[in-house]
Amino acid sequence: MGDTVGGELLARQLDGTWPVEIGRRVLTNGSIYIGMAQLSPGQQLLLALPDEMMEPGSALDAASVQGGLAATFSTASSVSDDELVAQWQLIARADGHRLLPRLIRYIEERRRNEARYTGAIESHPSPLHVVWGVDDPIAVVAMTDRLRDARPDVVVEVLDGVGHYPMIEAPARFAAAVRRGLSRSA
């Protein structure tokens, strides 16, 4: 979802409708090119559900959400059960898990507006640094190659043994890579 939000903000800045200065960017594991995304079974299930809040008895439970999240991690990563419980608690707070079929609609919006969002990601003049978990089963690492083709000046750091959520799977390595991206000279 971050690419969708970020792409729209960049597009607004390029359009002159969002008066902020963007000095540099760090992008990580998102479906920049939605056609290349390998949606997870959980994402596909949520997209197949009606675009509405789930009834309390039909909502996904902790085990289902935690299992779906864990399936996006690299087999080489060792995310603790406590972390998965914490992620569930964040998602389920105030019945947030019941909203997942509505939230996943960002993928439909992403498809409708790909030229706007991806175009802004590719063309915005600010320096672009990419930090990518190489074992991401959804936002496959080949997306970084395509981005390099569109944006030859991009700096790409791949994190081996990391999947879709580098900030959860390898927080120290991820933070160091982000710091490098934010501190590099233009």
CNS distance restraints for C-alpha pairs under 8 A (distance, minus, plus):
assign (resid   1 and name CA) (resid   5 and name CA) 6.49 0.50 0.50
assign (resid   1 and name CA) (resid  30 and name CA) 7.27 0.50 0.50
assign (resid   1 and name CA) (resid 106 and name CA) 6.50 0.50 0.50
assign (resid   1 and name CA) (resid 107 and name CA) 7.69 0.50 0.50
assign (resid   2 and name CA) (resid   6 and name CA) 5.81 0.50 0.50
assign (resid   2 and name CA) (resid  30 and name CA) 6.84 0.50 0.50
assign (resid   3 and name CA) (resid   7 and name CA) 5.57 0.50 0.50
assign (resid   3 and name CA) (resid  27 and name CA) 7.89 0.50 0.50
assign (resid   3 and name CA) (resid  30 and name CA) 5.82 0.50 0.50
assign (resid   3 and name CA) (resid  31 and name CA) 6.82 0.50 0.50
assign (resid   3 and name CA) (resid  32 and name CA) 6.23 0.50 0.50
assign (resid   3 and name CA) (resid 117 and name CA) 7.50 0.50 0.50
assign (resid   4 and name CA) (resid   8 and name CA) 6.19 0.50 0.50
assign (resid   4 and name CA) (resid 106 and name CA) 7.41 0.50 0.50
assign (resid   4 and name CA) (resid 110 and name CA) 6.12 0.50 0.50
assign (resid   4 and name CA) (resid 117 and name CA) 6.21 0.50 0.50
assign (resid   5 and name CA) (resid   9 and name CA) 6.26 0.50 0.50
assign (resid   6 and name CA) (resid  10 and name CA) 6.10 0.50 0.50
assign (resid   6 and name CA) (resid 117 and name CA) 7.70 0.50 0.50
assign (resid   6 and name CA) (resid 121 and name CA) 7.80 0.50 0.50
assign (resid   7 and name CA) (resid  11 and name CA) 6.05 0.50 0.50
assign (resid   7 and name CA) (resid 116 and name CA) 7.28 0.50 0.50
assign (resid   7 and name CA) (resid 117 and name CA) 4.04 0.50 0.50
assign (resid   7 and name CA) (resid 118 and name CA) 6.26 0.50 0.50
assign (resid   7 and name CA) (resid 119 and name CA) 7.87 0.50 0.50
assign (resid   7 and name CA) (resid 120 and name CA) 5.70 0.50 0.50
assign (resid   7 and name CA) (resid 121 and name CA) 5.58 0.50 0.50
assign (resid   8 and name CA) (resid  12 and name CA) 6.12 0.50 0.50
assign (resid   8 and name CA) (resid 116 and name CA) 7.25 0.50 0.50
assign (resid   8 and name CA) (resid 117 and name CA) 5.49 0.50 0.50
assign (resid   8 and name CA) (resid 120 and name CA) 7.59 0.50 0.50
assign (resid   9 and name CA) (resid  13 and name CA) 6.19 0.50 0.50
assign (resid   9 and name CA) (resid  18 and name CA) 7.35 0.50 0.50
assign (resid  10 and name CA) (resid  14 and name CA) 6.15 0.50 0.50
assign (resid  10 and name CA) (resid 117 and name CA) 7.77 0.50 0.50
assign (resid  10 and name CA) (resid 120 and name CA) 5.64 0.50 0.50
assign (resid  10 and name CA) (resid 121 and name CA) 6.86 0.50 0.50
assign (resid  10 and name CA) (resid 124 and name CA) 6.80 0.50 0.50
assign (resid  11 and name CA) (resid  15 and name CA) 6.03 0.50 0.50
assign (resid  11 and name CA) (resid 116 and name CA) 6.65 0.50 0.50
assign (resid  11 and name CA) (resid 117 and name CA) 6.67 0.50 0.50
assign (resid  11 and name CA) (resid 119 and name CA) 8.00 0.50 0.50
assign (resid  11 and name CA) (resid 120 and name CA) 5.13 0.50 0.50
assign (resid  12 and name CA) (resid  16 and name CA) 6.09 0.50 0.50
assign (resid  12 and name CA) (resid  17 and name CA) 5.14 0.50 0.50
assign (resid  12 and name CA) (resid  18 and name CA) 5.20 0.50 0.50
assign (resid  13 and name CA) (resid  17 and name CA) 5.95 0.50 0.50
assign (resid  13 and name CA) (resid  18 and name CA) 4.71 0.50 0.50
assign (resid  13 and name CA) (resid  19 and name CA) 6.28 0.50 0.50
assign (resid  13 and name CA) (resid  20 and name CA) 6.74 0.50 0.50
assign (resid  13 and name CA) (resid  21 and name CA) 7.93 0.50 0.50
assign (resid  14 and name CA) (resid 120 and name CA) 7.55 0.50 0.50
assign (resid  14 and name CA) (resid 124 and name CA) 7.11 0.50 0.50
assign (resid  22 and name CA) (resid 126 and name CA) 6.46 0.50 0.50
assign (resid  23 and name CA) (resid 126 and name CA) 5.64 0.50 0.50
assign (resid  23 and name CA) (resid 127 and name CA) 7.22 0.50 0.50
assign (resid  24 and name CA) (resid 126 and name CA) 5.01 0.50 0.50
assign (resid  24 and name CA) (resid 127 and name CA) 4.84 0.50 0.50
assign (resid  24 and name CA) (resid 128 and name CA) 6.16 0.50 0.50
assign (resid  24 and name CA) (resid 129 and name CA) 7.98 0.50 0.50
assign (resid  24 and name CA) (resid 182 and name CA) 6.58 0.50 0.50
assign (resid  25 and name CA) (resid 126 and name CA) 6.82 0.50 0.50
assign (resid  25 and name CA) (resid 127 and name CA) 6.23 0.50 0.50
assign (resid  25 and name CA) (resid 128 and name CA) 5.00 0.50 0.50
assign (resid  25 and name CA) (resid 129 and name CA) 6.15 0.50 0.50
assign (resid  25 and name CA) (resid 181 and name CA) 7.51 0.50 0.50
assign (resid  25 and name CA) (resid 182 and name CA) 7.04 0.50 0.50
assign (resid  26 and name CA) (resid 128 and name CA) 5.99 0.50 0.50
assign (resid  26 and name CA) (resid 129 and name CA) 4.77 0.50 0.50
assign (resid  26 and name CA) (resid 130 and name CA) 5.52 0.50 0.50
assign (resid  26 and name CA) (resid 131 and name CA) 7.09 0.50 0.50
assign (resid  26 and name CA) (resid 178 and name CA) 6.57 0.50 0.50
assign (resid  26 and name CA) (resid 181 and name CA) 6.18 0.50 0.50
assign (resid  26 and name CA) (resid 182 and name CA) 7.03 0.50 0.50
assign (resid  27 and name CA) (resid 128 and name CA) 7.38 0.50 0.50
assign (resid  27 and name CA) (resid 129 and name CA) 6.33 0.50 0.50
assign (resid  27 and name CA) (resid 130 and name CA) 4.75 0.50 0.50
assign (resid  27 and name CA) (resid 131 and name CA) 6.25 0.50 0.50
assign (resid  28 and name CA) (resid 130 and name CA) 5.72 0.50 0.50
assign (resid  28 and name CA) (resid 131 and name CA) 4.93 0.50 0.50
assign (resid  28 and name CA) (resid 132 and name CA) 5.29 0.50 0.50
assign (resid  28 and name CA) (resid 133 and name CA) 7.96 0.50 0.50
assign (resid  29 and name CA) (resid 131 and name CA) 7.24 0.50 0.50
assign (resid  29 and name CA) (resid 132 and name CA) 5.22 0.50 0.50
assign (resid  29 and name CA) (resid 133 and name CA) 6.55 0.50 0.50
assign (resid  29 and name CA) (resid 136 and name CA) 7.39 0.50 0.50
assign (resid  29 and name CA) (resid 139 and name CA) 5.87 0.50 0.50
assign (resid  29 and name CA) (resid 164 and name CA) 5.88 0.50 0.50
assign (resid  29 and name CA) (resid 165 and name CA) 7.19 0.50 0.50
assign (resid  29 and name CA) (resid 166 and name CA) 7.89 0.50 0.50
assign (resid  30 and name CA) (resid 139 and name CA) 5.51 0.50 0.50
assign (resid  31 and name CA) (resid  36 and name CA) 7.45 0.50 0.50
assign (resid  31 and name CA) (resid  37 and name CA) 5.76 0.50 0.50
assign (resid  31 and name CA) (resid 138 and name CA) 7.57 0.50 0.50
assign (resid  31 and name CA) (resid 139 and name CA) 4.99 0.50 0.50
assign (resid  31 and name CA) (resid 143 and name CA) 7.73 0.50 0.50
assign (resid  32 and name CA) (resid 118 and name CA) 6.08 0.50 0.50
assign (resid  32 and name CA) (resid 139 and name CA) 7.81 0.50 0.50
assign (resid  32 and name CA) (resid 143 and name CA) 6.95 0.50 0.50
assign (resid  33 and name CA) (resid  37 and name CA) 6.85 0.50 0.50
assign (resid  33 and name CA) (resid 114 and name CA) 7.67 0.50 0.50
assign (resid  33 and name CA) (resid 118 and name CA) 7.04 0.50 0.50
assign (resid  33 and name CA) (resid 143 and name CA) 6.62 0.50 0.50
assign (resid  34 and name CA) (resid 107 and name CA) 7.93 0.50 0.50
assign (resid  34 and name CA) (resid 110 and name CA) 7.10 0.50 0.50
assign (resid  34 and name CA) (resid 111 and name CA) 6.57 0.50 0.50
assign (resid  34 and name CA) (resid 114 and name CA) 7.49 0.50 0.50
assign (resid  36 and name CA) (resid 139 and name CA) 7.39 0.50 0.50
assign (resid  36 and name CA) (resid 140 and name CA) 7.33 0.50 0.50
assign (resid  36 and name CA) (resid 143 and name CA) 7.19 0.50 0.50
assign (resid  37 and name CA) (resid 138 and name CA) 5.35 0.50 0.50
assign (resid  37 and name CA) (resid 139 and name CA) 5.16 0.50 0.50
assign (resid  37 and name CA) (resid 140 and name CA) 6.62 0.50 0.50
assign (resid  38 and name CA) (resid 137 and name CA) 6.57 0.50 0.50
assign (resid  38 and name CA) (resid 138 and name CA) 4.46 0.50 0.50
assign (resid  38 and name CA) (resid 139 and name CA) 6.66 0.50 0.50
assign (resid  38 and name CA) (resid 140 and name CA) 7.33 0.50 0.50
assign (resid  39 and name CA) (resid  43 and name CA) 5.91 0.50 0.50
assign (resid  39 and name CA) (resid  44 and name CA) 6.36 0.50 0.50
assign (resid  39 and name CA) (resid 138 and name CA) 5.48 0.50 0.50
assign (resid  40 and name CA) (resid  44 and name CA) 6.24 0.50 0.50
assign (resid  40 and name CA) (resid  68 and name CA) 7.94 0.50 0.50
assign (resid  40 and name CA) (resid  72 and name CA) 7.85 0.50 0.50
assign (resid  40 and name CA) (resid 137 and name CA) 7.80 0.50 0.50
assign (resid  40 and name CA) (resid 138 and name CA) 6.50 0.50 0.50
assign (resid  41 and name CA) (resid  45 and name CA) 6.07 0.50 0.50
assign (resid  41 and name CA) (resid  68 and name CA) 7.92 0.50 0.50
assign (resid  42 and name CA) (resid  46 and name CA) 6.20 0.50 0.50
assign (resid  42 and name CA) (resid  68 and name CA) 6.07 0.50 0.50
assign (resid  43 and name CA) (resid  47 and name CA) 6.16 0.50 0.50
assign (resid  43 and name CA) (resid 104 and name CA) 7.11 0.50 0.50
assign (resid  44 and name CA) (resid  48 and name CA) 6.27 0.50 0.50
assign (resid  45 and name CA) (resid  49 and name CA) 6.59 0.50 0.50
assign (resid  46 and name CA) (resid 100 and name CA) 6.84 0.50 0.50
assign (resid  46 and name CA) (resid 101 and name CA) 4.88 0.50 0.50
assign (resid  46 and name CA) (resid 104 and name CA) 6.64 0.50 0.50
assign (resid  47 and name CA) (resid 101 and name CA) 6.32 0.50 0.50
assign (resid  47 and name CA) (resid 104 and name CA) 6.39 0.50 0.50
assign (resid  47 and name CA) (resid 105 and name CA) 6.95 0.50 0.50
assign (resid  49 and name CA) (resid 101 and name CA) 6.15 0.50 0.50
assign (resid  50 and name CA) (resid 101 and name CA) 6.81 0.50 0.50
assign (resid  50 and name CA) (resid 102 and name CA) 8.00 0.50 0.50
assign (resid  51 and name CA) (resid 101 and name CA) 5.68 0.50 0.50
assign (resid  51 and name CA) (resid 102 and name CA) 4.99 0.50 0.50
assign (resid  51 and name CA) (resid 105 and name CA) 7.53 0.50 0.50
assign (resid  52 and name CA) (resid  99 and name CA) 7.09 0.50 0.50
assign (resid  52 and name CA) (resid 101 and name CA) 6.40 0.50 0.50
assign (resid  52 and name CA) (resid 102 and name CA) 5.61 0.50 0.50
assign (resid  53 and name CA) (resid  98 and name CA) 5.41 0.50 0.50
assign (resid  53 and name CA) (resid  99 and name CA) 4.92 0.50 0.50
assign (resid  53 and name CA) (resid 100 and name CA) 7.65 0.50 0.50
assign (resid  53 and name CA) (resid 101 and name CA) 6.91 0.50 0.50
assign (resid  53 and name CA) (resid 102 and name CA) 6.71 0.50 0.50
assign (resid  54 and name CA) (resid  58 and name CA) 6.27 0.50 0.50
assign (resid  54 and name CA) (resid  59 and name CA) 5.47 0.50 0.50
assign (resid  54 and name CA) (resid  98 and name CA) 4.78 0.50 0.50
assign (resid  54 and name CA) (resid  99 and name CA) 6.54 0.50 0.50
assign (resid  54 and name CA) (resid 101 and name CA) 7.45 0.50 0.50
assign (resid  55 and name CA) (resid  59 and name CA) 6.13 0.50 0.50
assign (resid  55 and name CA) (resid  98 and name CA) 7.07 0.50 0.50
assign (resid  56 and name CA) (resid  98 and name CA) 7.15 0.50 0.50
assign (resid  59 and name CA) (resid  97 and name CA) 6.91 0.50 0.50
assign (resid  59 and name CA) (resid  98 and name CA) 5.46 0.50 0.50
assign (resid  60 and name CA) (resid  64 and name CA) 6.14 0.50 0.50
assign (resid  60 and name CA) (resid  65 and name CA) 6.60 0.50 0.50
assign (resid  60 and name CA) (resid  97 and name CA) 6.83 0.50 0.50
assign (resid  60 and name CA) (resid  98 and name CA) 7.34 0.50 0.50
assign (resid  61 and name CA) (resid  65 and name CA) 6.36 0.50 0.50
assign (resid  62 and name CA) (resid  66 and name CA) 5.94 0.50 0.50
assign (resid  62 and name CA) (resid  85 and name CA) 7.91 0.50 0.50
assign (resid  62 and name CA) (resid  88 and name CA) 6.15 0.50 0.50
assign (resid  63 and name CA) (resid  67 and name CA) 5.88 0.50 0.50
assign (resid  64 and name CA) (resid  68 and name CA) 6.11 0.50 0.50
assign (resid  65 and name CA) (resid  69 and name CA) 6.13 0.50 0.50
assign (resid  65 and name CA) (resid  88 and name CA) 6.85 0.50 0.50
assign (resid  66 and name CA) (resid  70 and name CA) 6.02 0.50 0.50
assign (resid  66 and name CA) (resid  84 and name CA) 5.78 0.50 0.50
assign (resid  66 and name CA) (resid  85 and name CA) 7.28 0.50 0.50
assign (resid  66 and name CA) (resid  87 and name CA) 7.68 0.50 0.50
assign (resid  66 and name CA) (resid  88 and name CA) 6.43 0.50 0.50
assign (resid  67 and name CA) (resid  71 and name CA) 6.15 0.50 0.50
assign (resid  68 and name CA) (resid  72 and name CA) 6.95 0.50 0.50
assign (resid  69 and name CA) (resid  73 and name CA) 7.21 0.50 0.50
assign (resid  69 and name CA) (resid  84 and name CA) 7.84 0.50 0.50
assign (resid  70 and name CA) (resid  84 and name CA) 7.60 0.50 0.50
assign (resid  72 and name CA) (resid 136 and name CA) 6.60 0.50 0.50
assign (resid  72 and name CA) (resid 137 and name CA) 6.13 0.50 0.50
assign (resid  72 and name CA) (resid 138 and name CA) 7.30 0.50 0.50
assign (resid  72 and name CA) (resid 163 and name CA) 6.11 0.50 0.50
assign (resid  72 and name CA) (resid 164 and name CA) 5.57 0.50 0.50
assign (resid  72 and name CA) (resid 165 and name CA) 7.55 0.50 0.50
assign (resid  73 and name CA) (resid  77 and name CA) 6.69 0.50 0.50
assign (resid  73 and name CA) (resid 135 and name CA) 7.63 0.50 0.50
assign (resid  73 and name CA) (resid 136 and name CA) 7.01 0.50 0.50
assign (resid  73 and name CA) (resid 162 and name CA) 6.63 0.50 0.50
assign (resid  73 and name CA) (resid 163 and name CA) 4.47 0.50 0.50
assign (resid  73 and name CA) (resid 164 and name CA) 5.90 0.50 0.50
assign (resid  73 and name CA) (resid 165 and name CA) 6.77 0.50 0.50
assign (resid  73 and name CA) (resid 169 and name CA) 7.03 0.50 0.50
assign (resid  74 and name CA) (resid 135 and name CA) 5.41 0.50 0.50
assign (resid  74 and name CA) (resid 136 and name CA) 6.81 0.50 0.50
assign (resid  74 and name CA) (resid 161 and name CA) 5.79 0.50 0.50
assign (resid  74 and name CA) (resid 162 and name CA) 5.00 0.50 0.50
assign (resid  74 and name CA) (resid 163 and name CA) 4.38 0.50 0.50
assign (resid  74 and name CA) (resid 164 and name CA) 7.69 0.50 0.50
assign (resid  75 and name CA) (resid 161 and name CA) 7.32 0.50 0.50
assign (resid  76 and name CA) (resid 161 and name CA) 4.95 0.50 0.50
assign (resid  76 and name CA) (resid 162 and name CA) 6.99 0.50 0.50
assign (resid  77 and name CA) (resid 161 and name CA) 6.00 0.50 0.50
assign (resid  77 and name CA) (resid 162 and name CA) 6.14 0.50 0.50
assign (resid  77 and name CA) (resid 163 and name CA) 7.93 0.50 0.50
assign (resid  77 and name CA) (resid 169 and name CA) 5.93 0.50 0.50
assign (resid  77 and name CA) (resid 170 and name CA) 7.60 0.50 0.50
assign (resid  78 and name CA) (resid 169 and name CA) 6.97 0.50 0.50
assign (resid  79 and name CA) (resid  83 and name CA) 6.55 0.50 0.50
assign (resid  79 and name CA) (resid  84 and name CA) 7.48 0.50 0.50
assign (resid  79 and name CA) (resid 168 and name CA) 7.30 0.50 0.50
assign (resid  79 and name CA) (resid 169 and name CA) 5.86 0.50 0.50
assign (resid  80 and name CA) (resid  84 and name CA) 6.65 0.50 0.50
assign (resid  81 and name CA) (resid  85 and name CA) 6.20 0.50 0.50
assign (resid  82 and name CA) (resid  86 and name CA) 6.16 0.50 0.50
assign (resid  83 and name CA) (resid  87 and name CA) 6.18 0.50 0.50
assign (resid  84 and name CA) (resid  88 and name CA) 6.24 0.50 0.50
assign (resid  85 and name CA) (resid  89 and name CA) 6.20 0.50 0.50
assign (resid  86 and name CA) (resid  90 and name CA) 6.29 0.50 0.50
assign (resid  87 and name CA) (resid  91 and name CA) 6.23 0.50 0.50
assign (resid  88 and name CA) (resid  92 and name CA) 5.88 0.50 0.50
assign (resid  89 and name CA) (resid  93 and name CA) 5.85 0.50 0.50
assign (resid  91 and name CA) (resid  95 and name CA) 7.90 0.50 0.50
assign (resid  91 and name CA) (resid  96 and name CA) 5.49 0.50 0.50
assign (resid  91 and name CA) (resid  97 and name CA) 5.57 0.50 0.50
assign (resid  92 and name CA) (resid  96 and name CA) 4.66 0.50 0.50
assign (resid  92 and name CA) (resid  97 and name CA) 4.67 0.50 0.50
assign (resid  92 and name CA) (resid  98 and name CA) 7.70 0.50 0.50
assign (resid  93 and name CA) (resid  97 and name CA) 7.64 0.50 0.50
assign (resid  95 and name CA) (resid  99 and name CA) 7.40 0.50 0.50
assign (resid  96 and name CA) (resid 100 and name CA) 7.07 0.50 0.50
assign (resid  99 and name CA) (resid 103 and name CA) 6.13 0.50 0.50
assign (resid 100 and name CA) (resid 104 and name CA) 6.03 0.50 0.50
assign (resid 101 and name CA) (resid 105 and name CA) 7.05 0.50 0.50
assign (resid 105 and name CA) (resid 109 and name CA) 6.54 0.50 0.50
assign (resid 106 and name CA) (resid 110 and name CA) 5.90 0.50 0.50
assign (resid 107 and name CA) (resid 111 and name CA) 6.23 0.50 0.50
assign (resid 108 and name CA) (resid 112 and name CA) 6.31 0.50 0.50
assign (resid 109 and name CA) (resid 113 and name CA) 6.06 0.50 0.50
assign (resid 110 and name CA) (resid 114 and name CA) 5.38 0.50 0.50
assign (resid 110 and name CA) (resid 117 and name CA) 7.56 0.50 0.50
assign (resid 113 and name CA) (resid 117 and name CA) 6.26 0.50 0.50
assign (resid 114 and name CA) (resid 118 and name CA) 5.51 0.50 0.50
assign (resid 114 and name CA) (resid 119 and name CA) 7.49 0.50 0.50
assign (resid 115 and name CA) (resid 119 and name CA) 5.26 0.50 0.50
assign (resid 116 and name CA) (resid 120 and name CA) 6.12 0.50 0.50
assign (resid 117 and name CA) (resid 121 and name CA) 6.31 0.50 0.50
assign (resid 118 and name CA) (resid 122 and name CA) 6.07 0.50 0.50
assign (resid 119 and name CA) (resid 123 and name CA) 5.90 0.50 0.50
assign (resid 120 and name CA) (resid 124 and name CA) 5.43 0.50 0.50
assign (resid 122 and name CA) (resid 147 and name CA) 7.04 0.50 0.50
assign (resid 122 and name CA) (resid 150 and name CA) 6.40 0.50 0.50
assign (resid 122 and name CA) (resid 151 and name CA) 6.05 0.50 0.50
assign (resid 123 and name CA) (resid 151 and name CA) 7.53 0.50 0.50
assign (resid 127 and name CA) (resid 153 and name CA) 7.85 0.50 0.50
assign (resid 127 and name CA) (resid 154 and name CA) 7.17 0.50 0.50
assign (resid 127 and name CA) (resid 186 and name CA) 5.90 0.50 0.50
assign (resid 128 and name CA) (resid 153 and name CA) 7.68 0.50 0.50
assign (resid 128 and name CA) (resid 154 and name CA) 5.23 0.50 0.50
assign (resid 128 and name CA) (resid 155 and name CA) 6.57 0.50 0.50
assign (resid 128 and name CA) (resid 181 and name CA) 7.77 0.50 0.50
assign (resid 129 and name CA) (resid 154 and name CA) 5.83 0.50 0.50
assign (resid 129 and name CA) (resid 155 and name CA) 4.79 0.50 0.50
assign (resid 129 and name CA) (resid 156 and name CA) 5.99 0.50 0.50
assign (resid 129 and name CA) (resid 157 and name CA) 7.79 0.50 0.50
assign (resid 129 and name CA) (resid 181 and name CA) 5.21 0.50 0.50
assign (resid 129 and name CA) (resid 182 and name CA) 7.87 0.50 0.50
assign (resid 130 and name CA) (resid 144 and name CA) 7.89 0.50 0.50
assign (resid 130 and name CA) (resid 154 and name CA) 7.21 0.50 0.50
assign (resid 130 and name CA) (resid 155 and name CA) 6.04 0.50 0.50
assign (resid 130 and name CA) (resid 156 and name CA) 4.61 0.50 0.50
assign (resid 130 and name CA) (resid 157 and name CA) 5.98 0.50 0.50
assign (resid 130 and name CA) (resid 181 and name CA) 7.63 0.50 0.50
assign (resid 131 and name CA) (resid 156 and name CA) 6.10 0.50 0.50
assign (resid 131 and name CA) (resid 157 and name CA) 4.87 0.50 0.50
assign (resid 131 and name CA) (resid 158 and name CA) 5.85 0.50 0.50
assign (resid 131 and name CA) (resid 159 and name CA) 7.22 0.50 0.50
assign (resid 131 and name CA) (resid 174 and name CA) 7.35 0.50 0.50
assign (resid 131 and name CA) (resid 177 and name CA) 6.54 0.50 0.50
assign (resid 131 and name CA) (resid 178 and name CA) 7.03 0.50 0.50
assign (resid 132 and name CA) (resid 141 and name CA) 7.12 0.50 0.50
assign (resid 132 and name CA) (resid 144 and name CA) 7.99 0.50 0.50
assign (resid 132 and name CA) (resid 156 and name CA) 7.51 0.50 0.50
assign (resid 132 and name CA) (resid 157 and name CA) 6.28 0.50 0.50
assign (resid 132 and name CA) (resid 158 and name CA) 4.76 0.50 0.50
assign (resid 132 and name CA) (resid 159 and name CA) 5.93 0.50 0.50
assign (resid 132 and name CA) (resid 166 and name CA) 7.35 0.50 0.50
assign (resid 133 and name CA) (resid 141 and name CA) 7.46 0.50 0.50
assign (resid 133 and name CA) (resid 158 and name CA) 5.78 0.50 0.50
assign (resid 133 and name CA) (resid 159 and name CA) 4.80 0.50 0.50
assign (resid 133 and name CA) (resid 160 and name CA) 6.42 0.50 0.50
assign (resid 133 and name CA) (resid 161 and name CA) 7.20 0.50 0.50
assign (resid 133 and name CA) (resid 162 and name CA) 4.49 0.50 0.50
assign (resid 133 and name CA) (resid 163 and name CA) 4.75 0.50 0.50
assign (resid 133 and name CA) (resid 164 and name CA) 6.11 0.50 0.50
assign (resid 133 and name CA) (resid 165 and name CA) 7.34 0.50 0.50
assign (resid 133 and name CA) (resid 166 and name CA) 5.83 0.50 0.50
assign (resid 134 and name CA) (resid 140 and name CA) 7.41 0.50 0.50
assign (resid 134 and name CA) (resid 141 and name CA) 5.48 0.50 0.50
assign (resid 134 and name CA) (resid 158 and name CA) 5.73 0.50 0.50
assign (resid 134 and name CA) (resid 159 and name CA) 5.75 0.50 0.50
assign (resid 134 and name CA) (resid 160 and name CA) 5.54 0.50 0.50
assign (resid 134 and name CA) (resid 161 and name CA) 6.88 0.50 0.50
assign (resid 134 and name CA) (resid 162 and name CA) 6.00 0.50 0.50
assign (resid 134 and name CA) (resid 163 and name CA) 6.22 0.50 0.50
assign (resid 135 and name CA) (resid 140 and name CA) 7.43 0.50 0.50
assign (resid 135 and name CA) (resid 141 and name CA) 7.36 0.50 0.50
assign (resid 135 and name CA) (resid 160 and name CA) 7.12 0.50 0.50
assign (resid 135 and name CA) (resid 161 and name CA) 6.30 0.50 0.50
assign (resid 135 and name CA) (resid 162 and name CA) 5.49 0.50 0.50
assign (resid 135 and name CA) (resid 163 and name CA) 4.42 0.50 0.50
assign (resid 135 and name CA) (resid 164 and name CA) 7.29 0.50 0.50
assign (resid 136 and name CA) (resid 140 and name CA) 5.46 0.50 0.50
assign (resid 136 and name CA) (resid 141 and name CA) 6.85 0.50 0.50
assign (resid 136 and name CA) (resid 162 and name CA) 6.99 0.50 0.50
assign (resid 136 and name CA) (resid 163 and name CA) 3.87 0.50 0.50
assign (resid 136 and name CA) (resid 164 and name CA) 4.46 0.50 0.50
assign (resid 137 and name CA) (resid 163 and name CA) 6.84 0.50 0.50
assign (resid 137 and name CA) (resid 164 and name CA) 6.88 0.50 0.50
assign (resid 138 and name CA) (resid 164 and name CA) 6.88 0.50 0.50
assign (resid 139 and name CA) (resid 143 and name CA) 7.05 0.50 0.50
assign (resid 139 and name CA) (resid 164 and name CA) 6.98 0.50 0.50
assign (resid 141 and name CA) (resid 145 and name CA) 7.41 0.50 0.50
assign (resid 142 and name CA) (resid 146 and name CA) 6.56 0.50 0.50
assign (resid 143 and name CA) (resid 147 and name CA) 6.15 0.50 0.50
assign (resid 144 and name CA) (resid 148 and name CA) 6.09 0.50 0.50
assign (resid 144 and name CA) (resid 156 and name CA) 7.23 0.50 0.50
assign (resid 145 and name CA) (resid 149 and name CA) 6.32 0.50 0.50
assign (resid 146 and name CA) (resid 150 and name CA) 6.44 0.50 0.50
assign (resid 147 and name CA) (resid 151 and name CA) 5.76 0.50 0.50
assign (resid 147 and name CA) (resid 152 and name CA) 7.85 0.50 0.50
assign (resid 147 and name CA) (resid 154 and name CA) 7.83 0.50 0.50
assign (resid 148 and name CA) (resid 152 and name CA) 4.86 0.50 0.50
assign (resid 148 and name CA) (resid 153 and name CA) 7.35 0.50 0.50
assign (resid 148 and name CA) (resid 154 and name CA) 6.15 0.50 0.50
assign (resid 157 and name CA) (resid 177 and name CA) 7.23 0.50 0.50
assign (resid 159 and name CA) (resid 166 and name CA) 7.87 0.50 0.50
assign (resid 159 and name CA) (resid 173 and name CA) 7.78 0.50 0.50
assign (resid 159 and name CA) (resid 174 and name CA) 7.90 0.50 0.50
assign (resid 162 and name CA) (resid 166 and name CA) 5.88 0.50 0.50
assign (resid 162 and name CA) (resid 169 and name CA) 6.21 0.50 0.50
assign (resid 162 and name CA) (resid 170 and name CA) 6.88 0.50 0.50
assign (resid 163 and name CA) (resid 169 and name CA) 7.35 0.50 0.50
assign (resid 165 and name CA) (resid 169 and name CA) 6.11 0.50 0.50
assign (resid 166 and name CA) (resid 170 and name CA) 5.37 0.50 0.50
assign (resid 166 and name CA) (resid 171 and name CA) 6.54 0.50 0.50
assign (resid 166 and name CA) (resid 174 and name CA) 6.01 0.50 0.50
assign (resid 167 and name CA) (resid 171 and name CA) 4.58 0.50 0.50
assign (resid 167 and name CA) (resid 174 and name CA) 5.70 0.50 0.50
assign (resid 167 and name CA) (resid 175 and name CA) 7.41 0.50 0.50
assign (resid 170 and name CA) (resid 174 and name CA) 5.91 0.50 0.50
assign (resid 171 and name CA) (resid 175 and name CA) 5.94 0.50 0.50
assign (resid 172 and name CA) (resid 176 and name CA) 6.18 0.50 0.50
assign (resid 173 and name CA) (resid 177 and name CA) 6.23 0.50 0.50
assign (resid 174 and name CA) (resid 178 and name CA) 6.18 0.50 0.50
assign (resid 175 and name CA) (resid 179 and name CA) 6.10 0.50 0.50
assign (resid 176 and name CA) (resid 180 and name CA) 6.26 0.50 0.50
assign (resid 177 and name CA) (resid 181 and name CA) 6.26 0.50 0.50
assign (resid 178 and name CA) (resid 182 and name CA) 6.16 0.50 0.50
assign (resid 179 and name CA) (resid 183 and name CA) 6.04 0.50 0.50
assign (resid 180 and name CA) (resid 184 and name CA) 6.00 0.50 0.50
